[in-house]
């Protein structure tokens, strides 16, 4: 029998099937484009369980979940009574059944982790285990699975491992260690786009905005030069745009959206739900910053005029309609990505399509009711975030605060990173400030959460480097009608934000 790239035995002696299987595993680890390699492996050796597993995994990655469920069910059925199935293949099948057929990502992650206890060099099992802990909202386990003794000792010099370790570290608040791990990943393989992604997360959370943007841009040629799936291509450019957004370089963020994040250079797949989600996430953030932050900054605090390179509100709405048009033809009814649903509801409401937003919420209500008891919190977070985002888009700020306050601590269940979900926290904070201005009672528990989250943000390592944070705190003090020390603090925050903005405006960052 032949072996995979980790040195473990496959259940085929057909070199073409084994080569196609290895190509599929490489595609997963590199975020490549050969997603049909598993199907090819199966066609070359229909009797190989590993080939069938790769075919089913590729079908999952294409978001054809009904077809994947059929493939997995057929494997489960065909394996009954068969005594000579490779033990690793058996665990793979068990994990896939838990993931797709049982709807239990945590159980699936644990099963892939069991693969690692016996086959610690298997980076495919590690990739899937971490992904499924991510899907389950089990953030500590995203890191601990990478730190299993045998796994860590097996991969000191392995490409791709350190990028996974970096992601687990960063999502657990260890930005410095995440940065070191990502750098190690790049040293081992310079074109590893997931390691570049790790650097983006670490730099962003440390407040190294200009440096982080430059670092990513120094690797961006790899994203164009090699086959890279549209998700990671557009997602890494989303991170570049996010750096610019937090530097208040709105014009650059808008240009990056148009040229790279959405239909950029032919690398975006506008039918892909991940690409759509990234586009909507950036558009909603731009809308928040320009409609809420900049508008009220000028009205309440005074501030500079908008640059001609920045998008108008109508520009953002028009862009939302384009993305939603693509989504309506492909992904709206799938409900496979909770954050996509949250962002879509907000965007539909902003652009005047309340009917579709209401329909989506109703569909998710039905799904949430049918979720197993252990996933109830995840269902509540999904539904609450959708309701809150619609209330925010309707400018019903008191309802926004009420809905989102209940789910803020559970956004990890939305199958998205802390940074991706931060758009929801921004909705909550801006709604809280404006609800306060409209006369909502500050002592209420929900408003106390607004104040607490603002203070928490001001204590983050990156707070001094993000002008929006200081402005938001000043807007909060203004809405609370603070005077005396409050007025002094407000003026100081505005001054600090202005200094940081001036510094960023002079930065030379070629995008």
C-alpha positions as CSV (number, residue, x, y, z in Angstrom):
1,X,0.0,0.0,0.0
2,X,1.1,3.6,-0.7
3,X,1.5,6.4,1.8
4,X,0.2,10.0,2.3
5,X,2.5,13.0,2.6
6,X,2.7,12.4,6.4
7,X,4.2,8.9,6.0
8,X,1.0,7.1,7.0
9,X,-0.4,4.2,5.0
10,X,-3.3,4.6,2.6
11,X,-5.6,1.8,1.6
12,X,-4.7,1.9,-2.1
13,X,-1.9,0.6,-4.4
14,X,-3.2,2.8,-7.2
15,X,-0.6,5.5,-7.7
16,X,-3.0,7.8,-9.5
17,X,-5.5,7.5,-6.7
18,X,-2.9,8.1,-4.0
19,X,-1.5,11.1,-5.9
20,X,-4.9,12.6,-6.2
21,X,-5.6,12.0,-2.5
22,X,-2.3,13.7,-1.6
23,X,-3.2,16.6,-3.9
24,X,-6.4,17.0,-2.0
25,X,-4.7,17.1,1.4
26,X,-2.3,19.7,0.0
27,X,-5.2,21.7,-1.3
28,X,-6.7,21.8,2.2
29,X,-3.4,22.8,3.9
30,X,-2.5,25.4,1.3
31,X,-6.0,26.8,0.7
32,X,-5.5,25.8,-2.9
33,X,-7.9,25.3,-5.8
34,X,-7.9,21.5,-6.5
35,X,-11.0,20.9,-4.5
36,X,-12.1,18.1,-6.9
37,X,-8.9,16.1,-6.3
38,X,-10.8,13.9,-3.8
39,X,-13.4,13.1,-6.4
40,X,-10.6,12.2,-8.8
41,X,-9.0,9.9,-6.2
42,X,-12.3,8.1,-5.8
43,X,-12.7,7.7,-9.6
44,X,-9.2,6.2,-9.8
45,X,-9.9,3.7,-6.9
46,X,-13.5,3.3,-6.0
47,X,-12.6,0.8,-3.3
48,X,-10.4,3.3,-1.3
49,X,-12.0,4.6,1.9
50,X,-9.5,7.5,2.0
51,X,-10.5,8.5,-1.5
52,X,-14.2,8.5,-0.6
53,X,-13.4,10.5,2.5
54,X,-11.5,13.1,0.5
55,X,-14.4,13.3,-2.0
56,X,-16.9,13.9,0.8
57,X,-14.6,16.5,2.5
58,X,-14.4,18.4,-0.8
59,X,-18.1,18.3,-1.2
60,X,-18.5,19.8,2.3
61,X,-16.0,22.6,1.3
62,X,-18.1,23.4,-1.7
63,X,-21.1,23.9,0.6
64,X,-23.1,21.1,-1.1
65,X,-24.1,19.8,2.3
66,X,-27.0,17.5,1.2
67,X,-24.7,15.8,-1.3
68,X,-22.0,15.5,1.4
69,X,-24.5,14.0,3.8
70,X,-25.4,11.4,1.2
71,X,-21.8,10.5,0.5
72,X,-21.1,10.1,4.3
73,X,-24.3,8.1,4.9
74,X,-23.3,5.8,2.0
75,X,-19.8,5.3,3.5
76,X,-21.3,4.5,6.9
77,X,-23.7,2.1,5.4
78,X,-21.1,0.4,3.2
79,X,-18.7,0.0,6.1
80,X,-21.1,-2.0,8.2
81,X,-19.6,-5.5,8.8
82,X,-16.3,-4.7,7.0
83,X,-13.5,-5.7,9.3
84,X,-10.4,-4.5,7.4
85,X,-11.0,-0.8,7.2
86,X,-7.9,1.2,8.1
87,X,-8.4,2.5,11.7
88,X,-7.5,6.1,10.7
89,X,-10.1,6.0,7.9
90,X,-12.7,4.7,10.4
91,X,-12.1,7.7,12.7
92,X,-12.3,10.1,9.7
93,X,-15.7,8.6,8.8
94,X,-16.9,8.8,12.4
95,X,-15.8,12.5,12.6
96,X,-17.6,13.4,9.3
97,X,-20.7,11.7,10.4
98,X,-20.8,13.6,13.7
99,X,-20.1,16.9,11.8
100,X,-22.6,16.7,8.9
101,X,-25.1,14.0,9.7
102,X,-25.4,14.6,13.5
103,X,-24.8,18.4,13.4
104,X,-22.3,18.0,16.3
105,X,-19.1,19.9,15.5
106,X,-17.6,19.5,19.0
107,X,-17.9,15.7,18.8
108,X,-16.4,15.8,15.3
109,X,-13.5,17.9,16.5
110,X,-12.9,15.4,19.4
111,X,-12.9,12.5,16.9
112,X,-10.3,14.2,14.6
113,X,-8.3,14.9,17.8
114,X,-8.4,11.1,18.5
115,X,-6.8,10.6,15.1
116,X,-3.9,12.8,16.3
117,X,-3.4,10.7,19.4
118,X,-2.5,7.8,17.2
119,X,-1.2,9.7,14.1
120,X,0.3,12.9,15.4
121,X,1.9,13.9,12.1
122,X,-1.5,14.1,10.4
123,X,-1.9,17.8,9.7
124,X,-5.2,17.2,7.9
125,X,-6.7,15.8,11.1
126,X,-5.3,18.8,13.0
127,X,-6.7,21.2,10.5
128,X,-10.1,19.7,10.7
129,X,-10.1,19.4,14.5
130,X,-9.2,23.1,14.9
131,X,-11.8,24.1,12.4
132,X,-14.5,22.2,14.1
133,X,-13.6,23.4,17.6
134,X,-13.9,26.9,15.9
135,X,-17.3,26.0,14.6
136,X,-18.4,24.7,18.0
137,X,-17.3,27.9,19.8
138,X,-14.7,25.8,21.7
139,X,-12.0,28.5,21.6
140,X,-9.6,27.0,24.2
141,X,-9.6,23.7,22.4
142,X,-8.6,25.5,19.1
143,X,-5.2,26.0,20.9
144,X,-4.9,22.9,23.1
145,X,-5.3,20.6,20.1
146,X,-2.2,22.2,18.5
147,X,-0.3,21.9,21.8
148,X,-0.8,18.1,22.3
149,X,2.7,16.9,23.2
150,X,3.1,14.5,20.3
151,X,1.6,16.9,17.8
152,X,3.8,19.8,18.8
153,X,7.0,17.7,18.9
154,X,6.2,16.2,15.5
155,X,5.9,19.6,13.7
156,X,8.7,21.9,14.8
157,X,9.9,22.0,11.2
158,X,6.6,21.3,9.4
159,X,5.1,23.9,7.1
160,X,1.5,24.8,7.9
161,X,1.6,23.7,11.5
162,X,2.8,27.0,12.9
163,X,0.0,28.9,11.1
164,X,-2.6,26.7,12.8
165,X,-0.8,27.2,16.2
166,X,-0.8,31.0,15.6
167,X,-4.5,31.1,14.9
168,X,-5.3,29.2,18.1
169,X,-3.0,31.4,20.2
170,X,-4.4,34.7,18.8
171,X,-8.1,33.6,19.3
172,X,-7.1,32.9,22.9
173,X,-5.7,36.4,23.4
174,X,-2.0,35.5,23.1
175,X,-1.1,38.0,20.3
176,X,2.7,38.1,20.9
177,X,3.0,34.3,20.9
178,X,0.8,34.1,17.9
179,X,3.0,36.6,16.0
180,X,6.1,34.4,16.8
181,X,4.3,31.3,15.6
182,X,3.2,32.9,12.4
183,X,6.7,34.2,11.7
184,X,8.0,30.7,12.2
185,X,5.5,29.5,9.7
186,X,6.6,32.0,7.1
187,X,10.2,31.1,7.6
188,X,9.4,27.5,6.9
189,X,7.2,28.4,3.8
190,X,7.2,31.9,2.6
191,X,4.1,31.6,0.4
192,X,1.9,30.1,3.2
193,X,-1.1,32.5,3.0
194,X,-2.5,31.1,6.3
195,X,0.7,32.1,8.1
196,X,0.4,35.6,6.5
197,X,-3.2,35.5,7.9
198,X,-1.7,34.7,11.4
199,X,0.5,37.8,11.2
200,X,-2.5,39.9,10.3
201,X,-4.4,38.8,13.4
202,X,-1.4,39.3,15.7
203,X,-0.4,42.7,14.4
204,X,-4.0,43.9,14.4
205,X,-4.6,43.0,18.0
206,X,-1.3,44.5,19.1
207,X,-2.3,47.8,17.4
208,X,0.5,47.6,14.8
209,X,-1.8,48.9,12.1
210,X,0.6,50.6,9.7
211,X,3.2,47.9,10.3
212,X,0.7,45.1,9.9
213,X,-0.6,46.5,6.6
214,X,2.9,46.8,5.2
215,X,3.8,43.3,6.3
216,X,0.8,41.8,4.6
217,X,1.4,43.8,1.5
218,X,4.9,42.5,1.4
219,X,3.5,39.0,1.0
220,X,0.6,39.8,-1.2
221,X,2.3,38.9,-4.4
222,X,2.2,35.3,-3.3
223,X,-1.6,35.5,-3.3
224,X,-1.6,36.5,-6.9
225,X,1.3,34.2,-8.0
226,X,0.0,30.9,-6.8
227,X,-3.3,29.0,-6.9
228,X,-5.2,30.3,-3.9
229,X,-8.8,29.7,-3.1
230,X,-11.0,32.8,-3.4
231,X,-11.9,32.7,0.3
232,X,-8.3,33.2,1.6
233,X,-7.4,35.6,-1.2
234,X,-10.3,37.9,-0.4
235,X,-10.0,37.3,3.3
236,X,-6.4,38.4,3.5
237,X,-7.2,41.5,1.5
238,X,-10.1,42.0,3.9
239,X,-7.5,42.1,6.7
240,X,-5.4,44.7,4.7
241,X,-8.6,46.8,4.3
242,X,-9.3,46.4,8.1
243,X,-5.9,47.9,9.0
244,X,-6.7,50.9,6.8
245,X,-10.3,51.2,8.2
246,X,-8.9,51.4,11.8
247,X,-6.4,54.0,10.7
248,X,-9.4,56.1,9.5
249,X,-8.0,55.8,6.0
250,X,-11.5,55.2,4.7
251,X,-10.7,56.0,1.1
252,X,-8.0,53.3,1.0
253,X,-10.3,50.8,2.6
254,X,-12.9,51.5,0.0
255,X,-10.5,51.2,-2.8
256,X,-9.3,47.8,-1.4
257,X,-12.9,46.7,-1.2
258,X,-13.5,47.5,-4.9
259,X,-10.2,46.2,-6.2
260,X,-9.4,43.2,-4.0
261,X,-12.2,42.1,-1.6
262,X,-15.0,42.0,-4.1
263,X,-14.5,40.7,-7.6
264,X,-10.9,41.9,-7.4
265,X,-8.7,40.9,-10.3
266,X,-10.8,37.9,-11.0
267,X,-9.7,36.2,-7.8
268,X,-13.1,36.7,-5.9
269,X,-15.8,34.1,-6.5
270,X,-19.0,36.3,-6.1
271,X,-21.1,33.1,-5.7
272,X,-19.0,31.9,-2.7
273,X,-20.6,32.5,0.7
274,X,-17.3,33.2,2.4
275,X,-16.4,35.9,-0.2
276,X,-19.9,37.4,0.2
277,X,-19.5,37.4,4.0
278,X,-16.2,39.2,3.8
279,X,-17.6,41.8,1.5
280,X,-20.7,42.5,3.6
281,X,-18.6,42.6,6.8
282,X,-16.4,45.3,5.4
283,X,-19.3,47.3,3.9
284,X,-21.2,47.2,7.2
285,X,-18.1,48.4,9.1
286,X,-17.6,51.2,6.6
287,X,-21.3,52.1,7.1
288,X,-21.0,52.2,10.8
289,X,-17.8,54.3,10.8
290,X,-19.1,56.8,8.2
291,X,-22.7,57.1,9.1
292,X,-22.5,56.9,12.9
293,X,-18.9,57.7,14.0
294,X,-18.0,60.4,11.5
295,X,-21.5,61.9,11.4
296,X,-21.8,62.3,15.1
297,X,-18.2,63.3,15.5
298,X,-18.8,66.3,13.3
299,X,-22.2,67.1,14.8
300,X,-21.3,66.8,18.5
301,X,-17.6,67.2,18.7
302,X,-16.6,69.0,15.6
303,X,-14.3,67.4,13.0
304,X,-12.8,67.5,9.6
305,X,-14.7,67.2,6.4
306,X,-15.0,63.9,4.6
307,X,-12.3,63.2,2.0
308,X,-13.5,63.0,-1.6
309,X,-11.9,59.5,-1.8
310,X,-14.2,58.2,0.9
311,X,-17.4,56.4,-0.2
312,X,-20.7,58.1,0.3
313,X,-23.6,56.3,2.1
314,X,-25.2,55.8,-1.3
315,X,-22.0,54.2,-2.6
316,X,-22.0,51.7,0.3
317,X,-25.7,50.9,-0.1
318,X,-25.2,50.3,-3.9
319,X,-22.3,48.0,-3.1
320,X,-24.4,46.1,-0.6
321,X,-27.1,45.6,-3.2
322,X,-24.6,44.0,-5.6
323,X,-23.4,41.5,-3.0
324,X,-27.0,40.8,-1.8
325,X,-28.0,40.2,-5.4
326,X,-25.4,37.6,-5.8
327,X,-26.3,36.1,-2.4
328,X,-30.0,35.9,-3.3
329,X,-29.2,33.7,-6.2
330,X,-27.0,31.3,-4.2
331,X,-26.7,31.3,-0.5
332,X,-29.6,33.0,1.3
333,X,-31.6,29.9,2.0
334,X,-28.6,27.7,3.1
335,X,-28.0,29.2,6.6
336,X,-24.6,27.4,6.8
337,X,-22.8,30.6,8.0
338,X,-24.4,32.3,11.0
339,X,-22.3,35.5,10.6
340,X,-23.3,35.7,7.0
341,X,-27.0,35.7,8.1
342,X,-26.3,38.4,10.6
343,X,-24.6,40.7,8.1
344,X,-27.2,40.0,5.4
345,X,-30.1,40.9,7.6
346,X,-28.4,44.2,8.4
347,X,-27.6,44.9,4.8
348,X,-31.1,44.0,3.5
349,X,-32.6,46.3,6.1
350,X,-30.2,49.2,5.3
351,X,-31.1,48.9,1.6
352,X,-34.8,48.8,2.2
353,X,-35.6,45.1,1.8
354,X,-37.2,44.4,5.2
355,X,-39.2,41.6,3.8
356,X,-36.2,39.4,3.0
357,X,-34.6,40.3,6.4
358,X,-37.8,39.2,8.2
359,X,-37.9,36.0,6.2
360,X,-34.3,35.1,7.0
361,X,-35.0,35.6,10.7
362,X,-38.1,33.4,10.6
363,X,-36.1,30.6,8.8
364,X,-33.4,30.7,11.5
365,X,-36.0,30.7,14.2
366,X,-37.2,27.3,12.9
367,X,-33.6,26.0,12.6
368,X,-32.8,27.1,16.1
369,X,-35.8,25.3,17.6
370,X,-34.6,22.1,16.0
371,X,-31.0,22.3,17.3
372,X,-29.9,19.8,19.9
373,X,-29.9,20.9,23.5
374,X,-26.1,21.2,23.7
375,X,-26.3,23.7,20.8
376,X,-29.0,25.8,22.3
377,X,-26.6,28.6,23.2
378,X,-25.3,28.7,19.7
379,X,-28.8,28.9,18.3
380,X,-29.7,31.7,20.7
381,X,-26.6,33.7,19.8
382,X,-27.2,33.3,16.0
383,X,-30.9,34.4,16.3
384,X,-30.2,37.2,18.8
385,X,-27.4,38.7,16.7
386,X,-29.7,38.6,13.6
387,X,-32.5,40.4,15.5
388,X,-30.0,42.9,17.0
389,X,-28.5,43.7,13.6
390,X,-31.9,44.3,12.1
391,X,-32.9,46.6,15.0
392,X,-29.6,48.5,14.5
393,X,-30.2,48.9,10.8
394,X,-33.7,50.2,11.6
395,X,-32.0,52.7,14.0
396,X,-34.0,51.3,16.8
397,X,-31.1,51.7,19.2
398,X,-32.8,50.7,22.4
399,X,-33.9,47.4,20.9
400,X,-30.4,46.9,19.4
401,X,-28.8,47.2,22.8
402,X,-31.4,44.9,24.4
403,X,-31.0,42.2,21.8
404,X,-27.2,42.3,21.5
405,X,-26.5,42.6,25.2
406,X,-27.9,39.2,25.6
407,X,-25.6,37.5,23.1
408,X,-22.3,39.6,23.3
409,X,-20.6,36.9,25.3
410,X,-21.6,34.1,22.9
411,X,-20.5,35.5,19.5
412,X,-17.9,32.8,19.4
413,X,-20.7,30.5,18.4
414,X,-21.1,32.3,15.0
415,X,-18.3,30.3,13.3
416,X,-16.3,33.4,12.8
417,X,-13.2,35.0,14.4
418,X,-13.2,37.6,17.1
419,X,-12.2,40.2,14.5
420,X,-15.0,39.1,12.1
421,X,-17.6,39.3,14.8
422,X,-16.3,42.7,16.0
423,X,-18.7,44.4,13.6
424,X,-21.6,43.2,15.9
425,X,-19.8,44.7,18.9
426,X,-19.6,48.0,17.0
427,X,-23.3,47.9,16.3
428,X,-23.9,47.4,20.0
429,X,-21.6,50.3,21.1
430,X,-22.8,52.8,18.6
431,X,-26.5,51.9,19.3
432,X,-25.7,52.3,23.0
433,X,-24.3,55.8,22.6
434,X,-27.2,56.9,20.5
435,X,-29.8,55.3,22.8
436,X,-28.2,57.2,25.6
437,X,-28.4,60.4,23.7
438,X,-32.1,59.7,23.1
439,X,-32.7,59.4,26.8
440,X,-32.3,55.7,27.6
441,X,-31.5,55.1,31.3
442,X,-27.7,54.6,31.8
443,X,-28.1,52.5,35.0
444,X,-29.9,49.7,33.2
445,X,-27.9,46.5,33.0
446,X,-27.8,46.7,29.2
447,X,-26.5,50.3,29.2
448,X,-24.0,49.2,31.9
449,X,-22.7,46.7,29.4
450,X,-22.2,49.5,26.8
451,X,-20.1,51.5,29.3
452,X,-18.2,48.4,30.4
453,X,-17.3,47.4,26.8
454,X,-16.2,50.9,25.9
455,X,-13.9,51.0,28.9
456,X,-12.7,47.5,28.1
457,X,-11.8,48.7,24.6
458,X,-9.9,51.6,25.9
459,X,-7.8,49.2,27.9
460,X,-6.9,47.0,24.9
461,X,-3.2,47.1,23.7
462,X,-4.4,48.6,20.4
463,X,-6.6,51.3,21.9
464,X,-4.0,54.1,21.6
465,X,-3.6,53.3,18.0
466,X,-7.2,53.3,16.8
467,X,-8.7,56.8,16.5
468,X,-12.2,55.4,16.4
469,X,-11.9,54.1,20.0
470,X,-11.1,57.5,21.5
471,X,-13.8,59.2,19.4
472,X,-16.4,56.6,20.5
473,X,-15.5,57.2,24.2
474,X,-15.8,61.0,23.6
475,X,-19.2,60.5,21.9
476,X,-20.3,58.4,24.9
477,X,-19.3,61.1,27.3
478,X,-21.1,63.7,25.2
479,X,-24.3,61.6,25.1
480,X,-24.1,61.2,28.9
481,X,-24.0,65.0,29.0
482,X,-20.9,65.0,31.1
483,X,-19.5,68.3,32.2
484,X,-16.6,69.4,34.3
485,X,-14.1,66.5,34.3
486,X,-16.2,64.8,31.7
487,X,-15.9,67.7,29.3
488,X,-12.1,67.8,29.9
489,X,-11.8,64.1,29.3
490,X,-13.9,64.4,26.1
491,X,-11.6,67.2,24.7
492,X,-8.5,65.1,25.5
493,X,-9.9,62.1,23.7
494,X,-10.7,64.2,20.6
495,X,-7.2,65.6,20.7
496,X,-5.6,62.1,21.0
497,X,-7.7,60.8,18.1
498,X,-6.6,63.8,16.0
499,X,-3.0,63.2,16.7
500,X,-3.2,59.5,15.7
501,X,-5.2,60.4,12.6
502,X,-2.6,62.9,11.5
503,X,0.2,60.4,12.0
504,X,-1.6,57.8,9.9
505,X,-2.5,60.3,7.2
506,X,1.3,60.8,6.7
507,X,2.1,57.1,6.5
508,X,3.3,55.9,3.1
509,X,1.5,52.6,2.5
510,X,1.4,51.5,-1.2
511,X,-1.8,49.6,-1.8
